[in-house]
Amino acid sequence: MILNTFLLGQQYVETSFSKTFILEGKSDTPPMVLLHGSCSTSAAWLGDLSSLSREYHVYAVDILGEPGNSEEFRLDLHSNEYSHWLGEVLDALSIQKAVLMGNSLGGWLALHFGATAPERVKALILLASAGIVPPKQAFVEQTEKIAIDRSSAKAVKDTILGDSVLPKEVLQFMMLVFEHFNPIIGTLPILSDVELARLFMPVLFIAGKQDATMDTTLAADRLMNHVPQALTLLLEGSHVITSAADTVFPFLAERLQK
């Protein structure tokens, strides 16, 4: 198993919703919780875990209802169930307050948890996060086709990747997931202005200018309008954000004054 090739802890924690799988980079540093994107798993962070673990005690969580080792059923996306679940995960790990880093769907979850329980979030790192503005209609229509025509999965994968270059093994895994897994269809709930205003912690938003899933300029503008302390960085590239540690570390060191 690929996870066994890395010096990481692996554990399940119990919540009232179900058991949850976690990869853990052990250290005595402050906690950082990583939340992967849709159609992905905690293993998506393997390329970053080594560098992130130099500064933080990293916990990469398999989100419920996604193709990882946590339970396969989804919670109600239009309620606070996912936020309550994540709070119970932190409780099970004896984490009172942590840096949250989320990618796409994971960013949506981090945003909602930050708005629901801001006292438990030291900082939010949002990588191409959903939940700030609606997705592009063309992308929504493209993903909706997967359930009725599995051959459309490759087109969705190509849309998400754009010009990103990923290892062959990662691409093969992505294709396997898209061909056999039913992704979340439609639009994730968008945070209201009131919810965004509750994000008083340091916030870093990183996204690609050529992201085919959403208008990242509009997302950055809305975030800055309602979260004045937020820093937004729009990079050349698509929906996939890789090697964010070089940007994340200086941001956290300055904002958290570690």
C-alpha positions as CSV (number, residue, x, y, z in Angstrom):
1,M,0.0,0.0,0.0
2,I,1.4,3.4,-1.0
3,L,0.7,5.0,2.4
4,N,3.1,2.5,4.0
5,T,6.0,4.0,2.1
6,F,5.7,7.2,4.1
7,L,6.6,7.7,7.8
8,L,3.0,8.6,8.7
9,G,0.7,7.6,11.5
10,Q,-2.7,6.1,10.4
11,Q,-5.7,6.0,12.6
12,Y,-9.5,6.0,12.8
13,V,-11.4,8.2,15.2
14,E,-15.0,7.7,16.3
15,T,-17.7,10.4,15.9
16,S,-21.5,10.3,16.3
17,F,-21.7,10.3,12.5
18,S,-19.3,7.4,11.9
19,K,-15.6,6.5,12.1
20,T,-13.1,8.8,10.2
21,F,-9.7,7.9,8.8
22,I,-6.7,10.2,9.3
23,L,-3.1,10.3,8.2
24,E,-0.9,12.0,10.7
25,G,2.6,13.5,10.6
26,K,3.7,13.2,14.1
27,S,5.6,16.1,15.8
28,D,5.3,18.4,18.8
29,T,4.4,21.4,16.7
30,P,1.0,23.2,16.5
31,P,-1.9,21.3,14.8
32,M,-2.8,21.7,11.1
33,V,-5.8,19.9,9.7
34,L,-5.9,19.1,5.9
35,L,-9.2,18.6,4.0
36,H,-9.0,17.2,0.5
37,G,-11.1,18.0,-2.5
38,S,-14.0,16.1,-4.1
39,C,-13.4,12.7,-5.6
40,S,-10.1,12.5,-3.6
41,T,-8.7,11.3,-0.3
42,S,-6.2,12.3,2.4
43,A,-3.5,10.7,0.2
44,A,-3.8,13.8,-2.1
45,W,-1.7,15.6,0.5
46,L,1.2,13.2,0.4
47,G,3.3,15.5,-1.8
48,D,2.9,18.3,0.8
49,L,3.0,16.3,4.1
50,S,6.7,16.1,4.4
51,S,7.3,19.8,4.1
52,L,4.2,20.8,6.1
53,S,5.2,18.5,8.9
54,R,8.4,20.4,9.5
55,E,6.4,23.3,11.0
56,Y,3.1,21.7,12.0
57,H,1.6,18.5,13.5
58,V,-0.4,17.6,10.4
59,Y,-3.7,15.6,10.3
60,A,-5.0,14.8,6.8
61,V,-8.6,13.8,7.1
62,D,-10.6,11.5,4.8
63,I,-13.9,13.4,4.3
64,L,-17.1,11.3,4.8
65,G,-18.8,10.3,1.6
66,E,-15.6,10.6,-0.5
67,P,-13.5,7.7,-1.9
68,G,-11.1,7.4,1.0
69,N,-11.1,5.1,4.1
70,S,-13.8,7.0,6.1
71,E,-17.5,5.9,5.9
72,E,-18.9,6.2,2.4
73,F,-22.2,7.9,3.1
74,R,-22.6,11.7,2.7
75,L,-23.9,14.1,5.3
76,D,-26.5,16.8,4.4
77,L,-24.6,19.5,2.5
78,H,-27.3,22.0,3.2
79,S,-27.1,21.8,7.0
80,N,-24.3,22.1,9.5
81,E,-23.7,18.4,9.7
82,Y,-20.3,18.5,8.1
83,S,-19.2,21.2,10.4
84,H,-20.4,19.3,13.5
85,W,-18.7,16.2,12.2
86,L,-15.4,18.1,11.8
87,G,-15.8,19.5,15.3
88,E,-16.1,16.0,16.7
89,V,-13.0,14.9,14.7
90,L,-11.1,17.7,16.4
91,D,-12.5,16.6,19.8
92,A,-11.4,13.0,19.2
93,L,-7.9,14.2,18.4
94,S,-7.9,16.5,21.5
95,I,-7.4,19.6,19.3
96,Q,-9.0,22.7,20.7
97,K,-7.8,25.0,17.9
98,A,-6.0,24.4,14.6
99,V,-5.0,25.8,11.3
100,L,-7.3,24.5,8.6
101,M,-6.2,24.0,5.0
102,G,-8.8,22.9,2.5
103,N,-8.7,22.3,-1.2
104,S,-11.9,22.8,-3.3
105,L,-14.6,20.8,-1.4
106,G,-12.2,20.8,1.6
107,G,-12.0,24.5,1.4
108,W,-15.8,24.7,1.4
109,L,-15.8,22.6,4.6
110,A,-13.1,24.7,6.2
111,L,-15.0,27.9,5.4
112,H,-18.2,26.5,6.9
113,F,-16.5,25.3,10.0
114,G,-14.7,28.6,10.3
115,A,-18.1,30.4,10.2
116,T,-19.7,28.0,12.5
117,A,-16.9,27.6,15.1
118,P,-14.5,30.5,14.5
119,E,-13.0,30.1,18.0
120,R,-11.6,26.7,17.0
121,V,-9.7,28.0,13.9
122,K,-6.3,29.7,14.1
123,A,-6.2,30.4,10.4
124,L,-7.8,29.3,7.1
125,I,-5.8,28.3,4.1
126,L,-8.2,28.0,1.1
127,L,-6.9,26.4,-2.1
128,A,-9.3,27.0,-5.0
129,S,-12.1,26.8,-2.4
130,A,-15.7,26.2,-3.3
131,G,-18.4,28.1,-1.4
132,I,-17.4,31.7,-2.1
133,V,-19.0,32.1,-5.5
134,P,-21.2,29.7,-7.6
135,P,-19.3,27.4,-9.9
136,K,-19.4,28.0,-13.7
137,Q,-22.5,26.5,-15.2
138,A,-20.5,24.7,-17.9
139,F,-18.6,22.8,-15.2
140,V,-21.8,21.9,-13.4
141,E,-23.3,20.5,-16.5
142,Q,-20.2,18.6,-17.3
143,T,-20.1,16.9,-13.9
144,E,-23.8,16.0,-14.1
145,K,-23.0,13.9,-17.2
146,I,-20.8,11.5,-15.3
147,A,-23.7,9.7,-13.6
148,I,-25.3,8.8,-17.0
149,D,-22.2,8.6,-19.2
150,R,-18.9,7.4,-17.5
151,S,-17.0,8.2,-20.6
152,S,-17.4,11.9,-19.8
153,A,-15.2,11.4,-16.7
154,K,-12.1,12.0,-18.7
155,A,-13.4,15.4,-19.9
156,V,-14.1,16.4,-16.3
157,K,-10.6,15.3,-15.2
158,D,-9.1,17.3,-18.0
159,T,-11.1,20.4,-17.2
160,I,-10.0,20.3,-13.5
161,L,-6.3,19.7,-14.4
162,G,-5.9,22.2,-17.2
163,D,-2.2,22.5,-17.9
164,S,-1.2,21.0,-14.5
165,V,1.5,18.3,-14.5
166,L,1.0,15.6,-12.0
167,P,2.7,12.2,-11.5
168,K,1.4,9.3,-13.6
169,E,0.3,7.4,-10.5
170,V,-1.8,10.4,-9.4
171,L,-3.4,10.7,-12.8
172,Q,-4.2,7.0,-12.9
173,F,-5.9,7.2,-9.5
174,M,-7.9,10.2,-10.5
175,M,-9.2,8.5,-13.6
176,L,-10.1,5.4,-11.6
177,V,-12.1,7.4,-9.1
178,F,-13.9,9.4,-11.8
179,E,-14.8,6.2,-13.7
180,H,-16.3,4.4,-10.6
181,F,-17.3,7.1,-8.1
182,N,-20.4,9.3,-8.1
183,P,-19.2,12.8,-7.3
184,I,-21.2,15.5,-5.6
185,I,-23.5,16.9,-8.3
186,G,-24.7,20.5,-8.5
187,T,-23.7,23.6,-6.5
188,L,-22.3,23.5,-3.0
189,P,-24.0,26.0,-0.7
190,I,-22.5,29.4,-1.0
191,L,-21.6,31.2,2.3
192,S,-23.8,34.2,3.0
193,D,-22.3,37.7,3.6
194,V,-23.1,37.2,7.3
195,E,-21.3,33.9,7.4
196,L,-18.2,35.3,5.7
197,A,-18.2,38.2,8.2
198,R,-17.7,35.7,11.0
199,L,-14.3,34.7,9.7
200,F,-12.1,36.9,11.9
201,M,-9.1,34.6,11.8
202,P,-6.2,35.1,9.2
203,V,-7.4,33.8,5.8
204,L,-5.3,33.0,2.8
205,F,-7.0,32.2,-0.6
206,I,-4.9,30.8,-3.4
207,A,-6.4,30.0,-6.8
208,G,-5.6,29.7,-10.5
209,K,-6.5,32.4,-12.9
210,Q,-7.5,29.8,-15.5
211,D,-9.6,27.7,-13.1
212,A,-12.4,26.2,-15.2
213,T,-14.7,25.5,-12.2
214,M,-15.3,29.1,-11.0
215,D,-14.5,32.7,-11.6
216,T,-11.6,33.1,-9.2
217,T,-11.3,36.8,-9.6
218,L,-14.9,37.2,-8.5
219,A,-14.2,34.8,-5.6
220,A,-11.2,36.8,-4.5
221,D,-13.1,40.1,-4.7
222,R,-16.0,38.8,-2.7
223,L,-13.7,37.4,0.0
224,M,-11.8,40.6,0.3
225,N,-15.0,42.6,0.5
226,H,-16.4,40.6,3.4
227,V,-13.2,39.4,5.1
228,P,-10.9,42.5,5.0
229,Q,-7.9,40.7,6.6
230,A,-7.9,38.0,3.9
231,L,-4.9,37.7,1.6
232,T,-5.8,36.5,-1.9
233,L,-3.3,35.2,-4.5
234,L,-4.3,34.4,-8.0
235,L,-1.7,32.4,-9.8
236,E,-1.2,31.3,-13.4
237,G,-2.8,27.9,-13.7
238,S,-5.9,25.8,-13.3
239,H,-8.0,24.4,-10.4
240,V,-5.1,22.2,-9.1
241,I,-2.9,24.0,-6.6
242,T,0.4,22.2,-5.9
243,S,3.4,23.0,-3.6
244,A,1.6,25.7,-1.6
245,A,3.9,25.3,1.4
246,D,6.3,28.0,0.2
247,T,3.5,30.5,0.4
248,V,1.6,29.1,3.4
249,F,4.6,29.1,5.8
250,P,5.5,32.8,5.5
251,F,1.8,33.8,5.7
252,L,1.3,31.8,8.9
253,A,4.5,32.9,10.4
254,E,3.6,36.6,9.9
255,R,-0.1,36.4,10.8
256,L,0.2,34.0,13.8
257,Q,3.5,35.5,15.0
258,K,4.8,32.0,15.8
